[in-house]
Amino acid sequence: MLQIARVDILDGQTLDIELSNGHLILFDTQCLPKADHRYDSLRNLELLPRPSTDGQNIFWRDGTRIALTEILNWLPMQTIKE
């Protein structure tokens, strides 16, 4: 099963995600769906605090959480917007 091995922040808003298979994902949190208000607290910050992971989710102290499955689903849309 694919898991998140490590997560960090690049340039304030981009997640640097390393997966258990060695692949890296650079995920711009500004591309999170605007209609989903669960992510408003992330969008309102200029610099994201460092997140944690449990292997399947990325989460912050304030309770905001992004699942790996969501990130993988959003990747094609992020590429199109760039």
N, C-alpha and C positions, 0 to 999 in steps of 0.2 A: 504494500500500500504506500502510495506517495505521501510524503510528509514534509513539513517545513523543518529544516535542520537549523536555520539561523535567519534572523531578520534584523535589519538595521535601517537607519535613515540616511539618505543622501540628499544634499541640497535643500534640506528643510521639509520637503513635501513628498519625496520619492522614496518608496520602500525598496530596499535591496534585500531580496528574498532568495535564500539558497535552499534548494530542495534536496531531499534525500538521494535523488538520482544524480546529483551534481549539477543540475541545471540552475541557472540564475534567472530571476525575474526582476526587472526594474519596473515598479508599478507606481505611477503618478496618482497620488490620492486625490488630486484635483479632478480626476476623471471619474470619481465615484458618482453613482447616479444621484442627481440633484433632487429628484422626487422622493428619495429615501432619506427621511430626516434622521435616521439613526446615525448618519455620518456628518451631521451639521457641526458637531463639536470639532471634528478634524478639519473641516473646510475653513472654520473660523480662526484657525491658528496659523501664524506665519511660519513657525518652526514647530514641527511635531516632536513631542517627547519620545524617547526611545521606547518602542513596544516590546512586548514579550510574546512568546509562542508556546503552545502546548503540542505542537506538531500538526494540528489540523486548523488552528485559528491563530490569528494575530490579534493581540488585545492590549489595551491601555488601562491605566489605573482608574480612569473615569468610567470604565465599564464598556466603552466602545469596543466592538469586536468585528473582525472581518474573517470569514471562513475561507480556507484555501479553495474550496469548490467555487465560491463566488469570484475570487480573483481569477481563476482559470477561465471562468465563463466570460468575464469582462475583458480579458486580454485582447481578443480580436477587435472589440469596439475601441479600445485605447489606441491600437495601432492605426485604425481608420482615422481617428481624430487628429493624429499627428500629421 
